[in-house]
């Protein structure tokens, strides 16, 4: 079984949805196709929810009408027969009737999750209509029938495996299934989601549950690049990465892959390929358990970072001090990215400021708290990069003109991380690119 996931830009235009169709019928191997919402749809649905949360029903209605107009133009270009167009129009009207009904009832978080699910439901139903019009045999596979998360919003992989295999057993001769990324049910049996970027996660979870041959993530870029191509010139795709290297890059800012999507594939040793829908002949990036070569392979950056320093000469060396500090972050469910310590201070970084005021208030019991906002983590990744001779020197030599707030070195053999002010991030990425990579 092959898992093929296509992102929003890959299905965002009628001609691109036709390209996806061509890609999935190139061979007759069994496959599950995971689709994101059409590009721009999820953003619009988020805006609808935000408007309703502020009781702005007029604003929400304007967004709904604009989005419906887009879909009513989309299906006319996508489909060529009267029957296909009639079916597509009926699907669109059904889902936008639902969105308009929501305008008349009291808004809550459960309703907001229902709103967010509409994008993937629309894209998969319209794609199945296209396949049906072209007499391509496929089964519509609702993600909510098998994809679930527990009370901690973690996927229930064993239950997903059990349900999915039971559903597929009803179609022993079927080779093509279409399902939604992102969408799931929670422990209360309500519609929920795997958060933004969750379609990658869906594909990886399905691949792990079925011990798939490969998980293919199709986007609009030909694999993971060695730096951010939006900022840095002369980047190039990376042919091969290990799961550990890819996980570091995804977590620390490489936008092509959702950070959580590595671990299910890694757990079941299912290869992941990052491919380009618009250039399917490109080799892309292959991610496996195998580690190849040593030294720097890629650089990524993560913005929106806040650094918190606790200065306490009296308590820092005391037994249990670190545990007490970390329990505060656990209490407010705020993950920590980087950690450095000295004899008199502890510095950590977070990427979620939701509970910043509460964190500061409780941390002040231990000492003086200093906060630096608008920070970025620059992550230099490669097999054994933290142990390769001369690599740290090369990194520091490249950064000699830039102030560095924190350095994380040795926590991972595959990663050296630097914390800098976001205002210098772009220049630092370009400088590191010139210093650490050689171009022909």
GUGUDO-540006 format. One record per residue (C-alpha): residue number from 1; x, y, z. Coordinates in steps of 0.25 Angstrom, whole numbers, plus 2048, in hexadecimal, padded with zeros to 3 digits. Layout:
N
+-----+-----+-----+-----+
| num |  c1 |  c2 |  c3 |
+-----+-----+-----+-----+
| NUM |   X |   Y |   Z |
...
+-----+-----+-----+-----+
END
This chain:
440
+-----+-----+-----+-----+
| num |  c1 |  c2 |  c3 |
+-----+-----+-----+-----+
|   1 | 800 | 800 | 800 |
|   2 | 805 | 80E | 7FC |
|   3 | 800 | 81B | 803 |
|   4 | 800 | 827 | 7FB |
|   5 | 7FD | 835 | 802 |
|   6 | 7FA | 841 | 7F9 |
|   7 | 7FB | 84F | 800 |
|   8 | 7F2 | 85B | 7FE |
|   9 | 7FA | 861 | 7F2 |
|  10 | 7FA | 853 | 7EB |
|  11 | 7EB | 853 | 7EB |
|  12 | 7E9 | 862 | 7EB |
|  13 | 7E5 | 864 | 7DC |
|  14 | 7DD | 85B | 7D3 |
|  15 | 7E9 | 858 | 7CA |
|  16 | 7F1 | 854 | 7D6 |
|  17 | 7E6 | 84B | 7DB |
|  18 | 7E7 | 844 | 7CD |
|  19 | 7F6 | 843 | 7CF |
|  20 | 7F3 | 83C | 7DC |
|  21 | 7EA | 832 | 7D5 |
|  22 | 7F4 | 82F | 7CA |
|  23 | 7FF | 82D | 7D5 |
|  24 | 7F6 | 823 | 7DD |
|  25 | 7F2 | 81A | 7D1 |
|  26 | 801 | 819 | 7CB |
|  27 | 801 | 80B | 7D1 |
|  28 | 7F6 | 802 | 7D6 |
|  29 | 7FD | 7FF | 7E4 |
|  30 | 7F4 | 800 | 7F0 |
|  31 | 7F4 | 80E | 7F6 |
|  32 | 7ED | 817 | 7FF |
|  33 | 7ED | 826 | 7FB |
|  34 | 7EC | 830 | 806 |
|  35 | 7E8 | 83E | 802 |
|  36 | 7E9 | 84C | 809 |
|  37 | 7DF | 857 | 807 |
|  38 | 7E0 | 85F | 7FA |
|  39 | 7EB | 86A | 7FC |
|  40 | 7E5 | 876 | 804 |
|  41 | 7D9 | 86E | 809 |
|  42 | 7DE | 86B | 817 |
|  43 | 7E2 | 87A | 819 |
|  44 | 7D4 | 87E | 815 |
|  45 | 7CE | 874 | 81E |
|  46 | 7D6 | 879 | 82A |
|  47 | 7D2 | 887 | 827 |
|  48 | 7C3 | 883 | 827 |
|  49 | 7C6 | 87D | 835 |
|  50 | 7CD | 889 | 83A |
|  51 | 7C2 | 892 | 835 |
|  52 | 7B7 | 88A | 83C |
|  53 | 7BF | 889 | 849 |
|  54 | 7BE | 898 | 849 |
|  55 | 7AF | 898 | 846 |
|  56 | 7B2 | 89E | 838 |
|  57 | 7A8 | 896 | 830 |
|  58 | 7A8 | 8A0 | 825 |
|  59 | 7B7 | 89F | 823 |
|  60 | 7B6 | 890 | 823 |
|  61 | 7AB | 890 | 819 |
|  62 | 7B3 | 898 | 80F |
|  63 | 7BE | 88E | 810 |
|  64 | 7B5 | 882 | 80E |
|  65 | 7AF | 889 | 802 |
|  66 | 7BC | 88C | 7FC |
|  67 | 7C1 | 87E | 7FF |
|  68 | 7B5 | 878 | 7F9 |
|  69 | 7B7 | 880 | 7EC |
|  70 | 7C5 | 87B | 7EB |
|  71 | 7C0 | 86C | 7EB |
|  72 | 7B4 | 86F | 7E2 |
|  73 | 7BF | 874 | 7D7 |
|  74 | 7C8 | 868 | 7DB |
|  75 | 7BF | 85D | 7D8 |
|  76 | 7BB | 862 | 7CA |
|  77 | 7CA | 862 | 7C6 |
|  78 | 7CC | 854 | 7CD |
|  79 | 7C1 | 84C | 7C7 |
|  80 | 7BC | 84B | 7B8 |
|  81 | 7AF | 843 | 7B9 |
|  82 | 7A1 | 848 | 7BD |
|  83 | 7A0 | 83C | 7C7 |
|  84 | 7AE | 83F | 7CD |
|  85 | 7AB | 84E | 7CE |
|  86 | 79D | 84C | 7D4 |
|  87 | 7A3 | 842 | 7DF |
|  88 | 7AE | 84C | 7E2 |
|  89 | 7A4 | 858 | 7E3 |
|  90 | 79C | 84F | 7ED |
|  91 | 7A8 | 84C | 7F5 |
|  92 | 7AC | 85B | 7F6 |
|  93 | 79E | 85F | 7F9 |
|  94 | 79D | 855 | 805 |
|  95 | 7AA | 85A | 80B |
|  96 | 7A7 | 868 | 80A |
|  97 | 799 | 866 | 80F |
|  98 | 79F | 861 | 81C |
|  99 | 7A8 | 86D | 81D |
| 100 | 79C | 876 | 81B |
| 101 | 794 | 86E | 826 |
| 102 | 7A0 | 870 | 830 |
| 103 | 79D | 87F | 82F |
| 104 | 790 | 87D | 835 |
| 105 | 795 | 875 | 842 |
| 106 | 79D | 878 | 84E |
| 107 | 7AC | 877 | 84A |
| 108 | 7B5 | 86E | 852 |
| 109 | 7C3 | 867 | 851 |
| 110 | 7BC | 85A | 84C |
| 111 | 7B5 | 862 | 841 |
| 112 | 7C2 | 868 | 83D |
| 113 | 7C8 | 85A | 83B |
| 114 | 7BC | 857 | 832 |
| 115 | 7BF | 863 | 82A |
| 116 | 7CE | 860 | 828 |
| 117 | 7CA | 852 | 823 |
| 118 | 7C2 | 857 | 817 |
| 119 | 7CF | 85A | 80F |
| 120 | 7D4 | 84B | 80E |
| 121 | 7C6 | 846 | 80D |
| 122 | 7C3 | 84F | 801 |
| 123 | 7D1 | 84C | 7FA |
| 124 | 7CF | 83D | 7FB |
| 125 | 7C1 | 83C | 7F7 |
| 126 | 7C4 | 845 | 7EB |
| 127 | 7D0 | 83C | 7E7 |
| 128 | 7C7 | 830 | 7E8 |
| 129 | 7BD | 836 | 7DF |
| 130 | 7C8 | 839 | 7D5 |
| 131 | 7CD | 82A | 7D6 |
| 132 | 7BF | 825 | 7D4 |
| 133 | 7BC | 82E | 7C8 |
| 134 | 7C9 | 828 | 7C2 |
| 135 | 7C4 | 819 | 7C5 |
| 136 | 7D0 | 818 | 7CF |
| 137 | 7CC | 80E | 7DA |
| 138 | 7CF | 814 | 7E8 |
| 139 | 7C9 | 813 | 7F6 |
| 140 | 7C6 | 81F | 7FE |
| 141 | 7CC | 81C | 80C |
| 142 | 7C7 | 826 | 817 |
| 143 | 7D3 | 829 | 820 |
| 144 | 7C9 | 82A | 82C |
| 145 | 7C6 | 81B | 82B |
| 146 | 7D4 | 817 | 82F |
| 147 | 7DD | 823 | 833 |
| 148 | 7DC | 827 | 842 |
| 149 | 7E3 | 82E | 84D |
| 150 | 7E3 | 82C | 85C |
| 151 | 7E0 | 836 | 867 |
| 152 | 7EE | 83C | 865 |
| 153 | 7EC | 83E | 857 |
| 154 | 7F6 | 833 | 853 |
| 155 | 7F2 | 829 | 848 |
| 156 | 7EE | 81B | 84C |
| 157 | 7F6 | 814 | 843 |
| 158 | 7F2 | 806 | 847 |
| 159 | 7E3 | 809 | 846 |
| 160 | 7E6 | 810 | 838 |
| 161 | 7ED | 803 | 833 |
| 162 | 7E1 | 7FA | 838 |
| 163 | 7D6 | 803 | 832 |
| 164 | 7DD | 805 | 825 |
| 165 | 7E1 | 7F7 | 823 |
| 166 | 7D2 | 7F3 | 826 |
| 167 | 7CD | 7FD | 81C |
| 168 | 7D7 | 7F9 | 811 |
| 169 | 7D3 | 7EA | 813 |
| 170 | 7C5 | 7ED | 80D |
| 171 | 7CC | 7F1 | 800 |
| 172 | 7D6 | 7E6 | 7FD |
| 173 | 7D7 | 7E8 | 7EE |
| 174 | 7D7 | 7F8 | 7EF |
| 175 | 7E4 | 7FF | 7EC |
| 176 | 7E1 | 80E | 7ED |
| 177 | 7DB | 815 | 7FA |
| 178 | 7DA | 824 | 7FC |
| 179 | 7DA | 82A | 80A |
| 180 | 7DB | 837 | 811 |
| 181 | 7E8 | 83C | 818 |
| 182 | 7E6 | 844 | 825 |
| 183 | 7D9 | 83F | 829 |
| 184 | 7D6 | 836 | 834 |
| 185 | 7CD | 833 | 840 |
| 186 | 7D1 | 836 | 84F |
| 187 | 7CF | 82D | 85B |
| 188 | 7C1 | 834 | 85C |
| 189 | 7BD | 82E | 84E |
| 190 | 7BD | 83D | 849 |
| 191 | 7C3 | 842 | 83C |
| 192 | 7D1 | 847 | 83F |
| 193 | 7DE | 848 | 838 |
| 194 | 7ED | 846 | 838 |
| 195 | 7F0 | 855 | 838 |
| 196 | 7F6 | 85D | 82C |
| 197 | 7FF | 855 | 823 |
| 198 | 7F8 | 848 | 828 |
| 199 | 7F5 | 842 | 81B |
| 200 | 804 | 83E | 81B |
| 201 | 801 | 838 | 828 |
| 202 | 7F5 | 830 | 823 |
| 203 | 7FD | 82A | 818 |
| 204 | 808 | 826 | 821 |
| 205 | 7FF | 820 | 82B |
| 206 | 7F8 | 818 | 820 |
| 207 | 805 | 813 | 81B |
| 208 | 809 | 80E | 828 |
| 209 | 7FC | 808 | 82B |
| 210 | 7FD | 800 | 81E |
| 211 | 80C | 7FE | 81E |
| 212 | 80B | 804 | 810 |
| 213 | 816 | 803 | 805 |
| 214 | 818 | 812 | 805 |
| 215 | 812 | 81F | 809 |
| 216 | 812 | 82A | 7FE |
| 217 | 810 | 838 | 802 |
| 218 | 80D | 840 | 7F6 |
| 219 | 80F | 84F | 7F7 |
| 220 | 813 | 85B | 7ED |
| 221 | 822 | 85A | 7F0 |
| 222 | 82C | 84F | 7EB |
| 223 | 82F | 849 | 7F9 |
| 224 | 835 | 84F | 806 |
| 225 | 840 | 85A | 802 |
| 226 | 84D | 85C | 80A |
| 227 | 848 | 86A | 80E |
| 228 | 83C | 872 | 80D |
| 229 | 83A | 876 | 7FE |
| 230 | 831 | 881 | 801 |
| 231 | 83D | 888 | 808 |
| 232 | 849 | 882 | 802 |
| 233 | 84E | 881 | 7F4 |
| 234 | 855 | 875 | 7EF |
| 235 | 84E | 86B | 7F7 |
| 236 | 84D | 85C | 7F2 |
| 237 | 844 | 850 | 7F6 |
| 238 | 84A | 846 | 7FF |
| 239 | 849 | 838 | 7F9 |
| 240 | 84A | 830 | 806 |
| 241 | 847 | 832 | 814 |
| 242 | 846 | 829 | 820 |
| 243 | 839 | 82A | 829 |
| 244 | 841 | 831 | 834 |
| 245 | 846 | 83C | 82B |
| 246 | 839 | 83E | 824 |
| 247 | 832 | 83F | 832 |
| 248 | 83C | 849 | 836 |
| 249 | 83A | 852 | 82A |
| 250 | 82B | 850 | 82A |
| 251 | 82A | 854 | 838 |
| 252 | 833 | 860 | 837 |
| 253 | 82D | 867 | 82B |
| 254 | 82D | 85F | 81E |
| 255 | 81F | 862 | 819 |
| 256 | 81E | 856 | 80F |
| 257 | 81B | 84C | 81A |
| 258 | 813 | 84C | 826 |
| 259 | 81B | 84A | 833 |
| 260 | 813 | 83F | 838 |
| 261 | 812 | 837 | 82C |
| 262 | 820 | 830 | 82D |
| 263 | 81E | 828 | 83A |
| 264 | 813 | 81E | 835 |
| 265 | 81B | 81B | 828 |
| 266 | 828 | 81A | 830 |
| 267 | 821 | 811 | 83A |
| 268 | 81D | 807 | 82F |
| 269 | 829 | 80A | 826 |
| 270 | 820 | 80E | 81A |
| 271 | 828 | 817 | 810 |
| 272 | 823 | 825 | 80E |
| 273 | 825 | 82C | 800 |
| 274 | 823 | 83B | 7FE |
| 275 | 81F | 83D | 7F0 |
| 276 | 81B | 849 | 7E7 |
| 277 | 80D | 848 | 7E1 |
| 278 | 811 | 852 | 7D6 |
| 279 | 81E | 84B | 7D3 |
| 280 | 81B | 83C | 7D5 |
| 281 | 828 | 838 | 7CE |
| 282 | 831 | 83F | 7D9 |
| 283 | 837 | 835 | 7E3 |
| 284 | 833 | 83D | 7EF |
| 285 | 837 | 839 | 7FD |
| 286 | 837 | 82A | 802 |
| 287 | 837 | 829 | 812 |
| 288 | 83A | 81B | 817 |
| 289 | 841 | 815 | 824 |
| 290 | 84E | 815 | 81C |
| 291 | 859 | 820 | 820 |
| 292 | 862 | 824 | 814 |
| 293 | 86E | 82C | 815 |
| 294 | 872 | 836 | 820 |
| 295 | 872 | 845 | 821 |
| 296 | 868 | 850 | 81F |
| 297 | 85C | 84C | 815 |
| 298 | 852 | 858 | 818 |
| 299 | 84F | 864 | 820 |
| 300 | 841 | 868 | 824 |
| 301 | 83B | 873 | 82D |
| 302 | 830 | 874 | 836 |
| 303 | 82A | 882 | 83A |
| 304 | 820 | 886 | 845 |
| 305 | 82A | 882 | 850 |
| 306 | 82A | 888 | 85E |
| 307 | 837 | 886 | 867 |
| 308 | 835 | 886 | 876 |
| 309 | 841 | 887 | 87F |
| 310 | 83F | 884 | 88E |
| 311 | 84B | 88A | 896 |
| 312 | 84C | 884 | 8A4 |
| 313 | 85A | 882 | 8AB |
| 314 | 853 | 87D | 8B7 |
| 315 | 84B | 872 | 8B1 |
| 316 | 850 | 86E | 8A4 |
| 317 | 85A | 863 | 8A9 |
| 318 | 850 | 85E | 8B4 |
| 319 | 84B | 850 | 8B2 |
| 320 | 83D | 850 | 8AB |
| 321 | 83E | 85E | 8A6 |
| 322 | 83D | 85A | 897 |
| 323 | 832 | 851 | 899 |
| 324 | 82A | 85C | 8A0 |
| 325 | 82C | 865 | 895 |
| 326 | 828 | 85B | 88A |
| 327 | 81C | 857 | 892 |
| 328 | 817 | 866 | 890 |
| 329 | 818 | 864 | 881 |
| 330 | 811 | 857 | 882 |
| 331 | 806 | 85D | 88A |
| 332 | 803 | 867 | 87F |
| 333 | 805 | 85D | 874 |
| 334 | 810 | 865 | 86E |
| 335 | 81B | 85D | 867 |
| 336 | 82A | 862 | 868 |
| 337 | 833 | 862 | 85B |
| 338 | 841 | 865 | 860 |
| 339 | 847 | 865 | 86E |
| 340 | 855 | 86A | 873 |
| 341 | 85A | 86B | 881 |
| 342 | 865 | 872 | 889 |
| 343 | 868 | 873 | 897 |
| 344 | 85F | 87E | 89A |
| 345 | 855 | 87E | 88E |
| 346 | 84B | 875 | 886 |
| 347 | 847 | 879 | 878 |
| 348 | 83C | 872 | 871 |
| 349 | 834 | 876 | 864 |
| 350 | 825 | 874 | 861 |
| 351 | 81D | 876 | 854 |
| 352 | 80F | 877 | 85B |
| 353 | 80D | 884 | 863 |
| 354 | 7FF | 881 | 867 |
| 355 | 802 | 880 | 876 |
| 356 | 80F | 889 | 876 |
| 357 | 809 | 892 | 881 |
| 358 | 806 | 886 | 88A |
| 359 | 813 | 87F | 887 |
| 360 | 81B | 88C | 88B |
| 361 | 813 | 88E | 898 |
| 362 | 816 | 880 | 89D |
| 363 | 824 | 880 | 898 |
| 364 | 827 | 88D | 8A0 |
| 365 | 826 | 884 | 8AD |
| 366 | 833 | 87E | 8A9 |
| 367 | 83B | 88B | 8A5 |
| 368 | 83C | 897 | 89B |
| 369 | 835 | 894 | 88E |
| 370 | 839 | 89A | 881 |
| 371 | 831 | 898 | 874 |
| 372 | 836 | 89B | 865 |
| 373 | 82B | 89A | 85B |
| 374 | 82C | 89A | 84B |
| 375 | 837 | 88F | 84B |
| 376 | 83A | 885 | 841 |
| 377 | 840 | 877 | 842 |
| 378 | 84A | 874 | 837 |
| 379 | 84C | 865 | 836 |
| 380 | 858 | 85F | 82F |
| 381 | 855 | 850 | 82C |
| 382 | 85D | 844 | 826 |
| 383 | 862 | 836 | 82A |
| 384 | 86C | 837 | 836 |
| 385 | 86C | 846 | 834 |
| 386 | 86E | 849 | 843 |
| 387 | 87A | 83F | 842 |
| 388 | 880 | 842 | 835 |
| 389 | 88E | 848 | 836 |
| 390 | 88E | 857 | 833 |
| 391 | 87F | 859 | 831 |
| 392 | 87D | 861 | 83E |
| 393 | 889 | 86A | 83A |
| 394 | 883 | 86C | 82C |
| 395 | 876 | 870 | 832 |
| 396 | 87B | 87A | 83C |
| 397 | 885 | 880 | 832 |
| 398 | 879 | 882 | 828 |
| 399 | 871 | 889 | 834 |
| 400 | 87D | 892 | 839 |
| 401 | 876 | 89F | 835 |
| 402 | 868 | 89B | 83B |
| 403 | 864 | 89B | 84A |
| 404 | 860 | 88D | 84E |
| 405 | 856 | 88C | 85A |
| 406 | 858 | 87D | 85D |
| 407 | 85F | 871 | 857 |
| 408 | 85A | 862 | 858 |
| 409 | 865 | 859 | 856 |
| 410 | 866 | 84A | 859 |
| 411 | 857 | 847 | 85C |
| 412 | 856 | 841 | 84F |
| 413 | 861 | 83B | 846 |
| 414 | 859 | 840 | 83A |
| 415 | 857 | 84E | 83E |
| 416 | 85E | 85B | 842 |
| 417 | 854 | 866 | 846 |
| 418 | 856 | 875 | 847 |
| 419 | 84C | 87F | 84D |
| 420 | 84D | 88D | 846 |
| 421 | 844 | 899 | 845 |
| 422 | 83A | 898 | 83A |
| 423 | 83F | 8A5 | 834 |
| 424 | 84C | 89E | 830 |
| 425 | 847 | 891 | 82C |
| 426 | 847 | 892 | 81D |
| 427 | 855 | 898 | 81C |
| 428 | 85A | 88D | 825 |
| 429 | 853 | 882 | 81D |
| 430 | 85A | 888 | 810 |
| 431 | 867 | 889 | 817 |
| 432 | 867 | 87B | 81C |
| 433 | 863 | 876 | 80F |
| 434 | 86F | 87C | 808 |
| 435 | 878 | 877 | 813 |
| 436 | 873 | 868 | 815 |
| 437 | 86F | 864 | 807 |
| 438 | 878 | 864 | 7FA |
| 439 | 871 | 866 | 7ED |
| 440 | 876 | 862 | 7E0 |
+-----+-----+-----+-----+
END
